[in-house]
Amino acid sequence: MKADLICVGAIGGAHGVQGEVRLKSYTSEPTAIADYAPLYTEDCGRTFDLVLTGRVKNGLSARMSGIISKEDADALKGTELFVPRDRLPSLPDDEFYHADLVGLTVYDTGGAMLGKVRTVQNHGASDLLEIGGPDLKTTVLLPFTRSVVPTVDLAAGKIIADPPEGLLPDAP
């Protein structure tokens, strides 16, 4: 089952002293995380039912089954929460789950391999693909826009990118 899990959030620590948690939601609509309960730890060792109780700075507050004290909540700080892929909605052809992009090989429009997607990040404006590869001294953040990434082929495990001039150290 682990291979079919998608991360939908993480526990940010305690919210108050009665066992509520601060919850970071990675769903497109933050409160939708409750629709996917029960949530699992990555190793499926724990399962949590979830009731949202409010909004807090940079997240939500929630009650989760089995968490009854501040100490319980703090002990789970940083724990990522997962759901089976089949509980998530199907996406349109031009949208992707971040988990599907990580590990894909990135090629330029001439067919030269640039590297692999290490992570997908979002700092507020749009998604960025963190690309690492043998010819790159450091990782590169590639804007995940249609103009920069015209092709994503999940079946073939590849992305075709047209990086902006100067983004890659060895780009002409």
FENHU-V711779 format. One record per residue. N is the residue number from 1. PSI is psi in degrees with one decimal (* if undefined). Layout:
N/PSI ; N/PSI
This chain:
1/-29.8 ; 2/-39.9 ; 3/-22.0 ; 4/15.6 ; 5/142.3 ; 6/132.0 ; 7/125.3 ; 8/-3.7 ; 9/-176.4 ; 10/151.8 ; 11/126.4 ; 12/-2.5 ; 13/-168.2 ; 14/149.3 ; 15/98.5 ; 16/-165.2 ; 17/6.1 ; 18/15.7 ; 19/2.2 ; 20/153.9 ; 21/155.0 ; 22/131.4 ; 23/129.0 ; 24/122.1 ; 25/132.5 ; 26/10.2 ; 27/156.3 ; 28/-39.0 ; 29/110.5 ; 30/-40.8 ; 31/-13.1 ; 32/-16.4 ; 33/-33.5 ; 34/-27.0 ; 35/-19.5 ; 36/0.0 ; 37/147.7 ; 38/149.9 ; 39/151.8 ; 40/153.4 ; 41/164.6 ; 42/-35.8 ; 43/4.4 ; 44/18.2 ; 45/-25.6 ; 46/146.3 ; 47/139.3 ; 48/128.2 ; 49/156.9 ; 50/133.2 ; 51/118.2 ; 52/138.8 ; 53/-12.0 ; 54/-170.9 ; 55/143.1 ; 56/169.8 ; 57/127.5 ; 58/30.9 ; 59/-156.5 ; 60/159.8 ; 61/147.0 ; 62/157.6 ; 63/133.6 ; 64/138.7 ; 65/138.9 ; 66/-5.8 ; 67/107.0 ; 68/-4.8 ; 69/165.2 ; 70/-39.8 ; 71/-40.7 ; 72/-46.0 ; 73/-45.0 ; 74/-32.8 ; 75/-23.1 ; 76/5.9 ; 77/130.6 ; 78/-7.9 ; 79/123.9 ; 80/148.0 ; 81/134.5 ; 82/157.4 ; 83/153.8 ; 84/140.0 ; 85/-36.3 ; 86/-10.2 ; 87/-11.9 ; 88/151.1 ; 89/152.3 ; 90/148.7 ; 91/154.4 ; 92/164.2 ; 93/-28.5 ; 94/16.4 ; 95/150.8 ; 96/147.4 ; 97/139.3 ; 98/-40.7 ; 99/-27.8 ; 100/-23.5 ; 101/-31.9 ; 102/129.3 ; 103/-12.9 ; 104/145.1 ; 105/135.0 ; 106/128.5 ; 107/150.9 ; 108/177.0 ; 109/-11.8 ; 110/-0.7 ; 111/0.0 ; 112/134.6 ; 113/130.1 ; 114/-33.0 ; 115/-158.3 ; 116/152.9 ; 117/120.6 ; 118/-44.2 ; 119/165.7 ; 120/124.7 ; 121/153.4 ; 122/118.0 ; 123/24.4 ; 124/-38.3 ; 125/-56.3 ; 126/172.5 ; 127/147.1 ; 128/134.5 ; 129/123.0 ; 130/115.8 ; 131/130.6 ; 132/145.4 ; 133/167.6 ; 134/-27.8 ; 135/3.2 ; 136/127.7 ; 137/-36.8 ; 138/168.3 ; 139/158.3 ; 140/139.6 ; 141/113.8 ; 142/121.8 ; 143/131.4 ; 144/74.2 ; 145/161.3 ; 146/-36.2 ; 147/-33.0 ; 148/-33.7 ; 149/83.4 ; 150/-22.5 ; 151/127.6 ; 152/118.1 ; 153/91.2 ; 154/-39.4 ; 155/-37.6 ; 156/-8.2 ; 157/34.5 ; 158/159.4 ; 159/137.5 ; 160/126.0 ; 161/149.6 ; 162/77.7 ; 163/145.6 ; 164/147.2 ; 165/133.0 ; 166/-9.3 ; 167/-43.2 ; 168/138.3 ; 169/-35.2 ; 170/10.2 ; 171/139.8 ; 172/*
